[in-house]
Amino acid sequence: MFDDIYNAADDLLAGAERHPDKAAYIDRDGTHTYRELLEDANRFANLLSLRGIRPEARVLLCMVDTFDLPVCFLGAIKAGAVPIPTNTLLTAADYNYILEDSRAEMLVVSEELRPAFDPHIDQHAHLLETYTSGPGDDCNFRPTLNEQSAEFVTHPTRRDDVAFWLYTSGTTGRPKGVMHYQTDLVATDETYAQNILGLTDRDVVYSAAKLFFAYGLGNSLTFPLRAGATTVLLDERPTPESIQALTSEHPPTVFFGVPTLYAMILNTGVLPETGQLRLCVSAGEALPGAILSRWLEATGVSILDGLGSTEMLHIFISNTREEIHPGTSGKPVPGYEAELRDDQGNAVPDGELGDLWIRGPSAAAGYWNLRDTSNTTFHGPWVFTGDKYIRNAEGVYAHQGRSDDLIKVGGIYVSPGEVENALLTHAAVAEAAVVGAMDADELTKPRAYVVLNPDHVANEQLESELVAYVREELADYKRPRWIVFTDELPKTATGKIQRYKLREQ
């Protein structure tokens, strides 16, 4: 009847026919094949139907990275429901908000995360079913799942149906539900993964970025499943020590991280297993050139930095294996178009600062129940990213910060990222974040928050040294007027620095 019938789960589960006995996932419970993934996804789809969860109903998945998460995500899409993988590091109040905002009819939550739901679980009128995933005696997900049939006829969704939601990580405030189409997952594979990564069925993938947000979802689900690769999952917090232990047992060929993690690994000296490693990737925030250089020296493997967003689902500007420009995001991924515009919407020439606009096949449908916010971000096929960039004559894009992060000093814009990168080249500095602050004359000047490497001590002498160091590297007006030494910087679960929290201080 319709010529646009398409369900993303069928596409991503097709590996069960090509290589049914190959390992799709390795998690804390062992190895799980492509056949097992298909059969368990079918069982979850049957469970949804049995419990009266209708097509288009939302299913909240607050789960650590184990095999159960891709099972639920793909099974829900196969049944025509809308899964919402959710940040596992939030508070009870956050989960209360997301459950109410999404009107989810089913919740699947990992055993270790259940306490954050118990205080409010009975207050949501829309929530019909709750299952707890894990090995504990009170966990009812697996026993119930195993009772279901391993056969299921895919619900006939259409290409422009919403397939899943992702809530933004909240760098500027309350998370927003981003609605993505059935075709968006595969679009990121056909553009970014196939052109930039070149994954094959011989690859073993590990992503420190978790499945619950856009970057990790592509890394650990879309890309390896379409390539027939094997994905290694870590259910705990990714630290240098936990990553080293995991990768020693299951050496990856492709490693996905974020700048903060790469810096942490380098600062501790606890490196992952690199014997089989052919490629490293970074996203989430701009990768400083100093970290790229140190990583290459320590491991012999370069890092491909790129820019992506929840609204675009994955990376749309990237460096490539053949062309790496340190300190930049690279060039638009084939299939995406980028423009830099001024405040009036006019194109800006090379070498000048502009707002980044992007269009491509993975753009979201919009934000759930936020019409005004959607209208400021989505403009026909174009998406306003909120990032400030400069493009050089070769078409390479260099990140200058978020639109709301830029500091105007003496009438001239200062990019926090530029000052942070200068600080990070100093031997004493492990992490840095720069925001605007008022001086005694109520004029805005740069203030730097600095986390020191273990072998350095915070004092006035070092503060003066850092200010002088930046003055030598950059124009004088860009130097930080204050250095605040701190033990840690506020970050989202994806590792992005929450500068708005520093501004509030």
Secondary structure, DSSP 8 states (H G I E B T S, - for coil): --TTB--HHHHHTTHHHH-TTSEEEEETTEEEEHHHHHHHHHHHHHHHHHTT--TT-EEEEE--SSTHHHHHHHHHHHTT-EEEE--TT--HHHHHHHHHHHT-SEEEEEGGGGGGTTTTGGG-TT--EEEEESSSTT--HHHHHTTS-S-------BTTSEEEEEE---TTSS--EEEEETTHHHHHIIIIIIIII---TT-EEEESS-TTSHHHHIIIIIHHHHHT-EEE---S---HHHHHHHHHHS--SEEEE-HHHHHHHHHHT-----TT--EEEE-SS---HHHHHHHHHHHS--EEEEEE-TTT-SEEEE--SS---TTS-BEE-TT-EEEEE-TTS-B--TTS-EEEEEE-TT---EETT-HHHHHHHEETTEEEEEEEEEE-TTS-EEEEEETTT-EEETTEEE-HHHHHHHHHTSTTEEEEEEEEEE-TTS-EEEEEEEEE-TT----HHHHHHHHHHHHHHS-GGGS-SEEEE-S---B-TTS-B-HHHHHH-
